[in-house]
């Protein structure tokens, strides 16, 4: 008999699956680097919707962001900065050694991201249930729009292009037409 996965484990598996799909990592990193958004919260908005949670309101998203902010700043962002600095070409360092160190820092960064996801899973309880009144795609889109509002990010067409890539990858059955129809209310 297998032990059921915890919400944190399910969220991590979901994130690895979605992030590994074509175009998603580039889309998420662009949203992170250009708008200051947290990739884990972007993924959490989609994960929560797929688990039947109605859209996350701005207060819930603020609470979630506040819960992860200290850990994110102290570990994830610090390790990301170190990793990116190591990736810069230093002519006096052996390239193979530089790449090995970068991979080690990236592994630590990824483990810290996993802790962020565990914190999110505890902060916002996920109950598997059927959504009534709004579908998974709409719930995810509303949650993402609320997160962008909280972050002070302007929902430009470029932004929604990257969110479209994420939503198509994350929400079962979502295609470009369905995502465009839902997002037209936010652009």
C-alpha positions in Angstrom: 0.0 0.0 0.0 1.4 3.4 -1.0 1.2 6.4 1.2 -0.7 9.3 -0.4 1.4 12.3 -1.4 1.3 15.4 0.7 0.0 18.6 -0.9 3.6 19.9 -0.9 4.8 16.8 -2.8 1.9 17.0 -5.3 2.7 20.7 -5.8 6.4 19.9 -6.4 5.5 17.2 -8.9 3.0 19.5 -10.7 5.6 22.2 -10.9 8.4 20.0 -12.3 6.0 18.7 -14.9 4.6 22.1 -15.9 8.0 23.9 -15.8 9.5 21.2 -18.0 7.0 21.7 -20.8 8.0 23.6 -23.9 8.3 27.3 -23.4 7.2 27.4 -19.8 10.6 27.9 -18.1 11.4 30.8 -20.5 8.0 32.3 -19.9 8.2 32.0 -16.1 11.8 33.4 -16.0 10.8 36.4 -18.2 7.9 37.1 -15.8 10.2 36.8 -12.9 13.0 39.0 -14.3 10.9 41.6 -16.0 8.0 42.0 -13.6 9.5 40.7 -10.3 7.0 37.9 -10.0 7.7 34.7 -8.0 7.6 31.6 -10.2 6.4 29.5 -7.3 3.4 31.7 -6.8 2.6 31.7 -10.5 2.7 27.9 -10.5 0.8 27.8 -7.2 -2.1 29.8 -8.8 -2.4 27.1 -11.5 -1.9 24.2 -9.1 -4.6 25.5 -6.7 -7.0 25.8 -9.7 -6.3 22.2 -10.9 -7.0 21.0 -7.3 -10.5 22.6 -7.3 -9.7 25.7 -5.3 -11.6 28.7 -6.5 -9.5 31.7 -7.5 -7.1 33.0 -4.9 -8.1 36.5 -3.8 -5.6 39.3 -3.3 -5.6 38.9 0.5 -4.7 35.2 0.3 -2.0 35.9 -2.3 -0.6 38.7 -0.1 -0.5 36.3 2.9 1.2 33.6 0.8 3.8 36.0 -0.5 4.5 37.3 3.0 4.9 33.8 4.3 7.6 32.9 1.7 9.3 36.4 1.4 11.9 36.0 4.1 13.0 32.5 2.9 12.9 33.6 -0.7 15.1 36.7 -0.1 17.6 35.0 2.2 18.1 31.8 0.2 16.5 31.6 -3.3 17.3 35.1 -4.5 20.8 35.0 -2.9 21.6 31.6 -4.5 20.2 32.8 -7.9 22.5 35.8 -7.8 25.5 33.6 -7.0 24.6 31.1 -9.7 24.2 33.9 -12.3 27.5 35.4 -11.2 29.2 32.1 -11.6 27.7 31.6 -15.1 29.3 34.9 -16.2 32.5 34.1 -18.1 35.5 34.4 -15.9 38.6 33.9 -18.2 40.8 32.9 -15.3 38.6 30.0 -14.1 38.5 26.6 -15.7 35.2 26.4 -17.6 34.5 22.8 -16.5 35.1 23.7 -12.8 33.0 26.8 -13.2 30.1 24.7 -14.6 30.4 22.1 -11.8 30.2 24.8 -9.2 27.2 26.4 -11.0 25.4 23.1 -11.0 26.0 22.6 -7.3 24.6 26.1 -6.5 21.7 25.4 -8.8 20.9 22.2 -6.9 20.9 24.1 -3.7 18.7 26.8 -5.2 16.2 24.2 -6.4 16.0 22.7 -3.0 15.3 26.1 -1.5 12.6 26.5 -4.1 11.1 23.3 -2.9 11.0 24.7 0.6 9.2 27.8 -0.7 6.6 25.4 -2.3 6.2 23.6 1.1 5.6 26.9 2.8 3.0 27.9 0.2 1.3 24.5 0.6 1.0 25.0 4.3 -0.1 28.7 4.1 -2.9 28.1 1.6 -4.7 24.8 2.3 -5.6 22.9 -0.8 -8.7 20.7 -0.7 -9.4 18.6 -3.7 -12.9 19.5 -4.7 -14.9 20.3 -7.8 -15.1 24.0 -8.7 -18.5 25.4 -8.9 -19.2 28.6 -10.7 -15.9 28.8 -12.4 -13.7 26.4 -14.3 -10.1 25.5 -13.6 -8.8 27.8 -16.3 -10.9 30.8 -15.1 -9.9 30.2 -11.5 -6.2 30.1 -12.5 -6.5 33.2 -14.7 -8.3 35.2 -11.9 -5.7 34.1 -9.4 -2.9 35.2 -11.7 -4.6 38.5 -12.4 -4.9 39.1 -8.6 -1.2 38.2 -8.1 -0.2 40.7 -10.8 -2.3 43.3 -9.2 -0.7 42.7 -5.8 2.8 42.8 -7.4 2.0 46.1 -9.2 2.7 44.4 -12.5 0.9 45.9 -15.5 -1.0 43.1 -17.4 0.4 44.0 -20.8 -0.2 41.8 -23.9 3.4 40.6 -23.5 2.7 39.5 -20.0 -0.4 37.7 -20.9 1.5 36.0 -23.8 3.8 34.4 -21.2 0.9 33.6 -18.9 -0.9 32.0 -21.8 2.1 29.6 -22.2 1.9 28.8 -18.5 -1.9 28.2 -18.5 -1.8 26.0 -21.6 0.9 23.8 -19.9 -0.7 23.8 -16.5 -4.4 23.5 -17.0 -5.6 20.2 -18.4 -7.6 20.7 -21.6 -6.6 24.4 -22.0 -5.7 25.5 -25.5 -4.8 28.9 -27.0 -8.4 29.7 -27.9 -9.8 28.9 -24.5 -7.0 30.8 -22.7 -7.4 33.8 -25.0 -11.2 33.8 -24.4 -10.6 33.9 -20.6 -7.8 36.4 -20.7 -9.6 38.9 -22.8 -11.4 40.0 -19.7 -8.1 41.0 -18.1 -6.1 42.7 -21.0 
